[in-house]
Amino acid sequence: MPEPRVPGSGGDRMELPCGETVSPRTFDLGQREFDCDCGETHAVVTDAHPLSRFVPEDIAAQLRTVIDTDDEYEEFSTVHLMGSVMEEFPEEIAVEDVSEDGQIGAALIWVADFDSRRLHRVVVELLVELMDHAVGHTDDEDLQAEFESQMAEFDVEGFVEAYRDQRDFEDEYDRPV
């Protein structure tokens, strides 16, 4: 016999990629990682997190300007970005729709089988691929050559390290740069 849902009891369970289950209320909006009972640390992302969690706001603004979306979201957002991550790592990302639970403060929660630093690298790599694809569709050969030149020198790991240091990801009060 199923247990009745008691307000404040934590609600339904979310299965993580590692197989553990937790209440979605385990996560809060400032959380970036979760130390799981499985012994691993998982990256946590909510739809409320801005794109500037991963890239500077000027790049996020450019992405929002140049990428058209054809869904209920007005502009390119973390939802689209995490959808791309899920396409690349379908077995390593769990997602939960928590929009019906007003106590969580988010509509979607993603939990990765890997930590937030690796997720950050994956996101930056995917954004670089997205930008490369977009530049490849232009007729401007000079722009294509300049982009290729810049990407040849771009160090994803170095960028992620510098950005995370600048953003101070050790606490939940970091701000966009």
ZIUR-V575931 format. One record per backbone hydrogen bond with DSSP energy under -0.5 kcal/mol. CO is the residue of the C=O (numbers start at 1). NH is the residue of the N-H. Records with the same first field share a line. If there is no record, write none. Layout:
CO=NH + NH
This chain:
4=6
6=9
10=25
12=24
14=16 + 22
16=19
20=16
22=14
23=26
24=27
28=31
32=44
34=36 + 42
36=39
40=36 + 42
42=34
43=112
45=110
46=49
50=53
51=54 + 55
56=59 + 60
57=61
58=62
59=63
60=64
61=65
62=66
63=67
66=68
67=76
73=71
77=81
78=82
79=83
80=84
81=85
82=86
83=87
84=88
85=89
89=92 + 93
92=113
94=111
96=98 + 109
98=101
100=102
101=104 + 105
107=98 + 99
108=47
109=96
110=45
111=94
114=43
115=119
116=120
117=121
118=122
119=123
120=124
121=125
122=126
123=127
124=128
125=129
126=130
127=131
128=132
129=133
130=134
131=135
132=136
133=137
134=137
135=138
139=141
140=144
141=145
142=146
143=147
144=148
145=149
146=150
147=151
148=152
149=153
150=153 + 154
154=156
155=159
156=160
157=161
158=162
159=163
160=164
161=165
162=166
163=167
164=168 + 169
168=171
171=174
